[in-house]
Amino acid sequence: MEFLYDIPGLGYVFQLLGYLVDQLLTTNLPARTLFFSTPLALGALCGVMCERSGIVNIGIEGLMLTAAFVGFMAAMLVSEAMPDAEPSGVFGATPALLVGVLAAILAGMAVSALHAWMSISVRADQIITGTAIIIIAFGLTGYLNRLISPSGSAGAFKTFVPPEWMAGIPIIGWIAENVLSVGPISLSVLIFVPILQILLFRSRWGLRTRAVGEHPRAADTVGVDVIRLRYRNVILGGIFAGLAGGWLTLEANASFQNGMTANRGFIALAAVIFGRWTPLGSFGGALLFGFSEAIGIAIRSDPPPGDLGTWLSGIQASYPSLYNNAFSALPYILTIIVLAGVVGRSIPPAAVGRPYVKEGAN
Amino acid sequence: MLNSLAAFVLIGLVNDIFRIQGPTFARTADVGNAKLPLWFDQDGIFQMAIALTLAALAYVLIYRTTLGFEIRTTGANPSAARYAGMSPRRLTVLTLSMCGLFAGLAGAIEILSLGYYPAVFGTTIGFAGITVALLGRANPIGIVLAALLLGGMRAGAPAMQITADIPIEIIDLIQGLILLFLAAEVVIRRLLRIRAERVTPGELQTVSRSYGQGTAA
């Protein structure tokens, strides 16, 4: 195989492929991919829940940021109240962290409920409401963060460490060590995605949700309560956005910074479109973006060997900042390429963005 | 998405290629005589003159020319526009390009007033622009008034932070609330018992009607 590396020009491609395979098999790159795609996947699940029932939720970014702040503050307050709590063996969970996750979920649901009320009952423009929620979330969390300027921290969840008997089994051991060595919120994605996929396409609730998203009038005619179902879906979708916020301040970091969502809510929306409004597909999209983030870090910290590595480190030596920023920009570039061309024309639920007015009501 | 991309690329460019030695932070060289003039010894007069002139031009373009009529028709009802022989696709590309013209000018004015480009040039002016456009009800005259309101808040915020210890982020909060109340116009009217105008806010509705429906081919 080595001779492939020496082909002029094309050799770089084979070297990159060899490096990727090597990284995927021998390092914890798969786990880091899962880790980075977690907030995107959770945000995308929120998007799928809302948009399948006909509500555009562009404010996922705002939900995440609010949840991140509320979760962090709640965890910090509890940890100050009970400083002696021992972290448990699994994930290093403390009461503070658990309360933080709960608070983040509740915050996500609360802001989601505001969006639901604005879009369903008030029948306001859903894109404007979503944008307003983003701006308010940035303003409110930034304002409170500077006002309170929290000094403490409740710490963060620890990653899953497989027990020794498990690490010894051939394939399962590899999966446990290189794929599953992430925190609890990241692991929960692996449970939520298939459950939601099955529910959406194989359950009564899923059928009704899709009907309401495609043709609310028809769904109403056969007795589905459109308004109630939309409220329920949007508010339940807030759970996922809230968890994504919790991931930011309780798993990935142990602190809160203003605007720390860094457009993840928007990338999640791109993942929804990429996955054509299915949970499994948008998880695939999230994995793609998460992988580009993880590989960017891997290349910088552990550069590929051979010609490719020499070439890359040459660039790094002459343009250090451009080199670093190019890798930081990788997920965004990928998002734009994916949205612009690769996916092709994707068709959203037909009734998305349109408030439902019952026949005969004002 | 493009926001972050542009920020990353520019930070890299300024740090690696255009950086000058001397200042403690990464910035480009001075723009020299391209710096905007100070009229009446006041910062901002010249910039406001540009903005007002352009607002007047935009008003004429939108309400007094054939092109403006076509743009408004396409916005209100793309199908009707196509039926009447206009090309919604061409008009969309054209208006987006003109939008880029105005946005580019906004950036140029910012930098040419400052006199150099700092590597980290974070601003929320773009987001504030959305609020201004909606508050001004997509009308150039309304936009001038709305911009004065938000610009005034922005100008006063640093002083407020220093003297009264109120974090500057409250400006964003107020902006978001303005946007939210604009969207909830119907409810506010009902609450305050203001009789609704005969015309329902059609302009606000168009935004999401176009969402995900693809371009009218």
Chai-1 contact restraints between the chains, C-beta under 6 A:
chainA,res_idxA,chainB,res_idxB,connection_type,confidence,min_distance_angstrom,max_distance_angstrom,comment,restraint_id
A,V56,B,S208,contact,1.0,0.0,6.0,A-B,restraint_1
A,V56,B,Y211,contact,1.0,0.0,6.0,A-B,restraint_2
A,V122,B,A184,contact,1.0,0.0,6.0,A-B,restraint_3
A,V122,B,V187,contact,1.0,0.0,6.0,A-B,restraint_4
A,A124,B,A183,contact,1.0,0.0,6.0,A-B,restraint_5
A,A124,B,A184,contact,1.0,0.0,6.0,A-B,restraint_6
A,D125,B,A183,contact,1.0,0.0,6.0,A-B,restraint_7
A,D125,B,L204,contact,1.0,0.0,6.0,A-B,restraint_8
A,D125,B,V207,contact,1.0,0.0,6.0,A-B,restraint_9
A,D125,B,S208,contact,1.0,0.0,6.0,A-B,restraint_10
A,Q126,B,S208,contact,1.0,0.0,6.0,A-B,restraint_11
A,I127,B,V207,contact,1.0,0.0,6.0,A-B,restraint_12
A,I127,B,S208,contact,1.0,0.0,6.0,A-B,restraint_13
A,I128,B,A183,contact,1.0,0.0,6.0,A-B,restraint_14
A,T129,B,A183,contact,1.0,0.0,6.0,A-B,restraint_15
A,A132,B,G176,contact,1.0,0.0,6.0,A-B,restraint_16
A,A132,B,L179,contact,1.0,0.0,6.0,A-B,restraint_17
A,A132,B,L180,contact,1.0,0.0,6.0,A-B,restraint_18
A,I135,B,D172,contact,1.0,0.0,6.0,A-B,restraint_19
A,I135,B,Q175,contact,1.0,0.0,6.0,A-B,restraint_20
A,I135,B,G176,contact,1.0,0.0,6.0,A-B,restraint_21
A,I136,B,G176,contact,1.0,0.0,6.0,A-B,restraint_22
A,F138,B,D172,contact,1.0,0.0,6.0,A-B,restraint_23
A,G139,B,E169,contact,1.0,0.0,6.0,A-B,restraint_24
A,G139,B,D172,contact,1.0,0.0,6.0,A-B,restraint_25
A,G139,B,L173,contact,1.0,0.0,6.0,A-B,restraint_26
A,G139,B,G176,contact,1.0,0.0,6.0,A-B,restraint_27
A,L140,B,L173,contact,1.0,0.0,6.0,A-B,restraint_28
A,G142,B,E169,contact,1.0,0.0,6.0,A-B,restraint_29
A,Y143,B,P167,contact,1.0,0.0,6.0,A-B,restraint_30
A,Y143,B,E169,contact,1.0,0.0,6.0,A-B,restraint_31
A,Y143,B,I170,contact,1.0,0.0,6.0,A-B,restraint_32
A,Y143,B,L173,contact,1.0,0.0,6.0,A-B,restraint_33
A,R146,B,P167,contact,1.0,0.0,6.0,A-B,restraint_34
A,L147,B,P167,contact,1.0,0.0,6.0,A-B,restraint_35
A,N263,B,S4,contact,1.0,0.0,6.0,A-B,restraint_36
A,F266,B,M1,contact,1.0,0.0,6.0,A-B,restraint_37
A,Y319,B,D16,contact,1.0,0.0,6.0,A-B,restraint_38
A,S321,B,G12,contact,1.0,0.0,6.0,A-B,restraint_39
A,S321,B,N15,contact,1.0,0.0,6.0,A-B,restraint_40
A,S321,B,D16,contact,1.0,0.0,6.0,A-B,restraint_41
A,L322,B,G12,contact,1.0,0.0,6.0,A-B,restraint_42
A,L322,B,D16,contact,1.0,0.0,6.0,A-B,restraint_43
A,N325,B,F8,contact,1.0,0.0,6.0,A-B,restraint_44
A,N325,B,I11,contact,1.0,0.0,6.0,A-B,restraint_45
A,N325,B,G12,contact,1.0,0.0,6.0,A-B,restraint_46
A,S328,B,F8,contact,1.0,0.0,6.0,A-B,restraint_47
A,A329,B,L5,contact,1.0,0.0,6.0,A-B,restraint_48
A,A329,B,F8,contact,1.0,0.0,6.0,A-B,restraint_49
A,Y332,B,M1,contact,1.0,0.0,6.0,A-B,restraint_50
A,Y332,B,S4,contact,1.0,0.0,6.0,A-B,restraint_51
A,Y332,B,L5,contact,1.0,0.0,6.0,A-B,restraint_52
A,T335,B,M1,contact,1.0,0.0,6.0,A-B,restraint_53
A,P348,B,G212,contact,1.0,0.0,6.0,A-B,restraint_54
A,V352,B,G212,contact,1.0,0.0,6.0,A-B,restraint_55
A,G353,B,S208,contact,1.0,0.0,6.0,A-B,restraint_56
A,G353,B,Y211,contact,1.0,0.0,6.0,A-B,restraint_57
